[in-house]
Amino acid sequence: MKRWLITQFGAEHKLEIEDVPTPSPSPGEVLVRMQAWSLNYRDLMILRGEYGQPKHMPLVPLSDGAGEIVALGANARLYKPGQRVCSTFFQGWLAGPLHAGVYGTDLGFGLPGVLSEYVCLSEQGVADVPDGLSSEAAATLPVAGLTAWNAVKDLPAGRTLLVLGTGGVSLFALQIAKSFGNRVIVTSSSDEKLARAKALGADAGVNYITHPDWDREVVRLTQGRGADWIVETGGAKTFQRSLNALAPAGRISLVGRLTGVSDNVNIQPLVYKAASLRGIFVGSRIELLEAATVIVRAGILPVIDSRHEFSDATAAWKALASGPFGKVVITA
């Protein structure tokens, strides 16, 4: 079988493909023939050397993929050959709150990833793909779909949600929130992307190039109140404006760090707005199963910006670096 490896990180990064024997599942594992994969911004950070030093070198990249089980290890009883599954981001987070044992069990960094024709995973490190969902769509769920779900699942109906940007998490959050009966505002540097977001159901868009003080524009669009809920994907350089754009008693779901992790931020608005801040670190296996069920039931389909063949996987990283509208997918 073939698999991809990151053999060098940083500015002079290298991605190489190699032939290796197809693995056999150990006890409690399943062997999955992979059919599709998706990239997250984290995968670009890892390749650039901006995510730290992985334990496994060279590193099989990517955490998100979907395929079909073709063999079972001894004592593996949850699945049967022929069932369709997707990987879980944290192999060690099955259910319940985040705990210390979860760290280091993330695929594609703490553990070898899934950009391989065949992958052995714990039978509890995969999740069922609902009927009617393609492998390409299922491959977008482990991080983007689940993160968006955990960011907005408690959002009451009839509120205003603000999502930053038009990446995979933001567009999932947009669609989930609309299915709950909410108003959604989207930010972007591109009027064309804002138009596409409105076609997906967004009620308003703010171009942060045209409106550098985009927080003020959000307040204006909400008749002076601000957004009740914000999916904050930007990080340090956008967080202050998100606080400014937040309504009294509002909530920020902090899910990303596209603009970095350190900046001078005045957190006083959290106090005088009696607001709440919650960090979202993807989620557990049971939450992934929940998210997949809700997404399929609501008829939500992931927005796929581009598709790339497994043999030309390096093109997917280039597409991700260009700022896609939605997800970048690799197909078998």
N, C-alpha and C positions, 0 to 999 in steps of 0.2 A: 504494500500500500504506500501511498504518498502522504507526506505531512510537511507543513511549513514550519520553519524555525526562525526566530530572531537570533542571529549569531553575533550581532554587534548593535549596541544602543547608542543614542546620541546623534550629533550632527552627521556623523558618517555611518548611520545605521545600515544594517544589512539584513535582508530577508532572503532565505534560501529554501529551496524545496529538496527533499531527500526521499529515497526509497528505503523502507524498513519493513520487517515482517509484520503481518497483521497480528495484533496482540490477542491473547486469550483471557477471558474474564476470570478474575480471582474469586474466591468465595464471597458471596454477597454483592457481586458486581454484575452489570449487564454490558454486553458488547453492542454498540450502536453504529450502524452504517449511516454516516452523516449525509444529509441531503441539502442543507442550507446553513449559512452562518450570517451573523450580522455584527457590525462594528459599532463601538461606542467611542466617545471622545477619549475615554480612559485608554483605549488601545493605541491612540495616536500619542498620548502622553508617555506611555510605556516605551513605544518605539523611539521616541525622541530622548529618552533617558530622564524624563521629568517626573517620574512616578516613584523613583527609588531603585534599589538594586534587588532584583528577584533572587530567590534561593536557587532556582533551577536555570542553569545555563549550559548550552543554548536553550531558549525558551520556546515551547509551542505556544503561539499567541491565541487570543480570543477566548472569551467566556461564554458567548452566546451561540447556540446552534441547535438544530433539530434534525431528527432522522428516525430510523426504524431499528428496533431491537432485533438482532439476528442470532444472539446466543446468550445463554445464562450461565453464570458461575454457580458453583455448589451453594446450596442453601438460599439462592435468590428466588423469592416466591411472589414478589409484588407484581411482576409483569410476565408476559409470554412473548416468544418470538413473533414478530409481525406487528406488535404494538408501536404506535408512534409517540415519541417523547421529545422533550426539549431539555437542555441542561439547566441546572440551577446555578446561579452565580456563586453562592456560598454553599459548598458541599457539606459544611458542618452546621448549617442553620436550618433545622427542620421545622421548628414551630416555636411559638412563644417569643419573649423579648430577646433582644440582642444580648449576647453574653461573651465573655472573654474567649471561650473556646472557638468562636466563629472566626476570629482573626487568623489569617494565614490559610484559610480554606477556600479562598476565592480562586476560581479558574482563570488562567491566563496571566497570573502573576505569582500569587502565593503557591499555587499548584499549576502544573502544566495545563495548557489550554486545549481547545477543541478543534483547531484548524488542521484537521487530519481526516483522511477518508474513513477511518474507523477509530472509535474511542471507547475505552473501558471506563465506566463510571460506577460509583456505588448505586445500587438500585434505589436508594433514598436521595441520590443526587441528581435525579431526573424527575420530570413532571409530565403528566399526561397531556397530549395535544388534543384539544376538543375536536370532535367531528366537524367537518366543514372548514377547518382552518388549514391552509397550506403550510408546508414546511417552511417556506420563505417567511410567511407571516408569523409562524410559531417561533422562528429564530429571533424575532425582534422583541419577544416578551420577557426573557429572563432579566434584563436590566431595564430597558426603556419602558416597556409596558408595566412591569412591576413597580418601578420607581414612581411613575406617573400615578398609578393606582394608589400607592401608599401616600402620595402627596395630596391627593384630593378626595379620597374615599369618604372622609368625614365632612365634606363640604355640604352644608344644607342647601336645599333647592331655593331658587330665587335670589341668589347672591351674585356678586360680581367677582370673577376670577381674572387675575392678570398673570399671563405667562410671558416669560422673557425668551425671545428668539423663536426659531422655527425648526429646532432640532427634534429628534425622535421623542424625547420625554415631553417637550412642550406640546407637540401635536397630539400625542396620546392624551395628555392632560386636557387639552382643548376639547377633544371628542368625548372624553368621559364626562367632563363637567357639563357639556351641552346635553348629554343623555340624561343628566340629573335635573335639567331644567334651569340652568344658570346662564348668565350673561358672561361673555369672555372677551377680554381685550388682549391683543397680542402686540409685542414690540418686534421690530426688525430694522435693519439698515436698508432694506430693499422694498420699494413699493410693489414690485412684482410678487415678492413673497407674501406681503401683506394681503394682496388680492387673492392669492391662492389660499391663504389662511381663512379669509372671509368665505371663500367657496366651500371650505370645510365646515363652516358654521360660526366662525368668529364674528362678533358683533361690531367690533371696532379695531382699528390698528393704529399704532403710533410708530412713525419712522424716527428713530433716535438720532439720525443724521440731520433730518429736517428740524427735529425738536430735541436739541441737546439736553434741555431740561425736561426730559420725557416724564418725569414724575409729576411735574405741574400739569402736563397735558392729560395724564391719567386722572388727576384730581378734577380737572375741568370736565372731562368726559363722564365723570360720575357726579356731576352737579355739586362739587365741592366736598364730597364725602370721602373719596378714595376707594381703592379696591378692598373688598372684604377678605380676600384670600390671594396670596401670591405664590406662584411656583418660581422660586429664585434659583436659576441655573447659572447665573453669571459669576457670583462670588464677590471678592473683595471690592472690585471697582464699580459694581452695580448695587451692592447691598444698601448703601446709604440712601440712594434714590428709591429703592424698594421700601425702606422704612418710611420715607417721606410720602410715598404714594399709598401707604396702607391706611385703611379706615380705622376709626376707633374700635377697639375690641376685635381687631382683625388678626389674621394669622399668616405667617410666612413659613412655607415649607422649603427649607434650604437643601437643595439637591446637587448643586454643582459648583465648580470653581474655575470656570472657563477664563476668568480674568485674574486669577490668582487667589491667594489665601490671606494676604496681609495688606492692610490699608488703614488709614485713620478713619474710624467709623464712630460716630456719635450714637450710642445706643439709648440715649435718653428717650427718644420717641417710643421705644418699647414700654417705658414706664408710663409716660403721660397719656399714651393711647391704650394702656392696659392690654397690650397686644401679646401674642404668644409667638414663639419661634420654635420650630421643630426641625431637627436634622433628619434627613431621610437617607439611610444607607442601604438602598435596594430593598431587601426583605427576605423572608424565610420561604421555604418550600411550600408550606401550607398557604401562605399569602400569594404565592405565584399561582397555585391552583385556583384560588379564589379570584385573582385578577383575570386569569384566562377565561373562567366561566362568565364573569360579568362582561368582559369585552366581547365575547362571542354572542352572548344573549342580547347585548345592545346593538349588534350588527356593526361594530367598529372594526375597521380594517386599518392596519398600520400604513402609514404613508412611506412608500419606498422611493427614494430619490434615484438610485441607480443600482444595477445588478452587474456583477462581475463573475467571470468563470473562475473556478478553483485554480486552474492552471495559470491564471493571471491575477492572483490575489493581491499583488503589490499595487495594482491599479485602484483597489478599494481604499487603501490608505491615502492615495492621492485625492480621491473623490472626497474622503472625509475631511482632509485638510482644506478643501475648497469651500467649506461651509454649505453642506447639503440641506435641502428642504426635506426633512424626514430622515429615513434610515438608508444606510448603505449596506447592501446585501451581497454575499458571495453564494453562488450556486454550484452544486456538484455537476 
